[in-house]
Amino acid sequence: MDKFAEQLVKKQDSTKDTMKRACVIVLAVTVTVVALVMVAMGFALAIVLPVCAIWGAWYFLKMLNVEYEYSCTNGVLDIDKILGQSKRKQLLSVEVKNFTVYGKAGTCPEEEQTDDSVTIFSALGISLMGEEDDAEEYYAEFEHPEHGKCCLYFNPDSNFRDALEPFLSREMKVKLNKR
């Protein structure tokens, strides 16, 4: 029987995201005002600009809504990035047994020893399943065939961790139980 778990988390907006939103809105308003002035001056074709600016702003603002979907099927962790609730992109797929480090972020001793040749995947967010009380940040380190040495930061809830942890290697289970 297949073991399957899934969790959906929404990325928290950063200051950078808020600034992007503000710039898009200001740009759309500016283009609309300039186009309306151009229409008043006799350039009838300029009426297309506000329509394009408003549609472009709506589309860009929609794509700034980011969610991550974690799924674990028989020991394979897949993380997808969902943009605007419509565009899905696979971020990562890794065998859980390949984790060399796993645990709560900040409690992993090897976590501080990462160098510049490490690929970092951040899939942090707020749980959309209503379980915000146990959404702690976890860290995993592993070798990936495409990306080389990788670090993953994510927020699995307790149900997802229960589905993920039985597939860890024996050494990782021993280290996890000692903490």
N, C-alpha and C positions, 0 to 999 in steps of 0.2 A: 504494500500500500504506500502510495506517495505521501510524503510529509510536505505540507505547504503552509506558508504563513505570508501575510501581506500587511503592509502598513503604509499609510499616506500621510505625509507631513508637508506643511506649507512653510516656505522660506520666510523668515522674518525680514521685514524691510529694513535696510540699512540707511544711513544718511545719504549715501551715494545714490540709492534707489529713489529716495525722496527728491533729491536734487535733479535726477533725470526726469522725474515726473513734472517737476516745476518748470524745467527748461522746455519740455515738449509743449506744455500748456501755453507758456509765454510765446514760443515760436508760432504755434497755431493761431493764437490771438493776433499776433503781429502780422502774419501773412494775411489773415482775414481782413484786418483793418486796412492794410495797404492795398489789397485787391479791391475792396469796396471804394476806396478813394480813386483807384484807377478806373473803375466802372463809372463813377461820377464824372470823371474827366473825359469819358467817351471811349474807353477801351473795353468794349463789350465782352471780348474774349477772356478778360481777367476774372469773370464770374466763376470760371472753372477752378481758379486757385483756392478760394475758401473751401470749396467742396473737397478738393484733394488734401488740403491742410487738415481739415477736421477729420476726414477718414484716416489719414496717416497718423494723426495724434491718437485717435481711438485705437487703431491697430497696435501702435507702439506701447500705449499704456496697458492694453490687454496682455501683451507679451511680457510685460514686467511682472506679472503674477506668476510666480514660480512655485511648483510643488515637486516633491520627490516621492517616488513610489519605491519602497523596499519590498522585495519578494524573495523568499527563500524556498526553493524546491529541491528536496533531497540533497541538501548540503551545498547548493549553488546559490550564492547571494547575487541578485540582480538589482541594480539601482538605476531607475529611469528618471530623467528630468522632464517635467511636463510644463510647457510654456503656454500660458493663456488658456488652460484647460482644453487645448485642442492639438497642440503640437508636441509629440513625444520623441525624446531622444535618449538612446541608451547611453548611460554615463559609465557604467561599470558592470562587469560580470566576473565573479571570482569564486573559486572553490573555498569554502570555509575551512577545510582541512589544511589549506596552505597558509593560514594566518600564523605568523611567527610571534606576533604580539597582539593581545586583545584584552580590553578592559575599559574601565571608566577613564575618560580623558583626565590627565593629571596624575593618575595613579600608576601609569606604565613607566617603568624606569628607562626603557629604551627610547621613549617618546622625545626626550630632549636631545638625543644624540643624532637626530636626522641631519643629513647634509643637503647640499644643493642639487644632487642628482636624484632626489626623491620626487616622485609625482604625487601631489597632494590632491585628494578628492574630498570636497566638503559638501555634504548633503544634509546640512543641519536645518531644522525647522521646528514648528509647533505641530503636535499631533492633531490630525483632523478627526480622530476617532473619539475625542473627548477624554483622553487619558493624559492630561497634562501633568498630573502629579508625579509620574515616574518617568518622564521624558528626559533622562539624563544623557549627557554627551558621552559617547563611546568612541574608542580609538582602536583601529586595527592596522597592522602593518603586515605586508605580504609581498611576494615576488609575483609579478604579472608577466605573461609572455609578451604582450605588446608594449606595456608601459614601464617595464623594469621594476625597480623597487618602489613600492607605493605605500602611502598612508591614507587611511580613510577616517573621516570624522562623520559620525551620524548619530541620530537620536532614536534608537530602537526602544519601544515600550517593553514592558515585562513579558507580554505574550509573544512578541517577536523574538526576544532574547531566549525564551524557553524553547522556541522552535529552532533557533540558530545554534545554541551552545552544544547540543548533543553531537553535532557534526565537527566540532573542534578536534584537533589532534589530541592524543593522550597527554602529551607534554603541556599543551595549553590548558587542558582541563585541570591538571595538577596545579599549575600556576594560578588559575582562576580560583580554585578552592582554597588556596593558601591566603588569599587576600581577604 
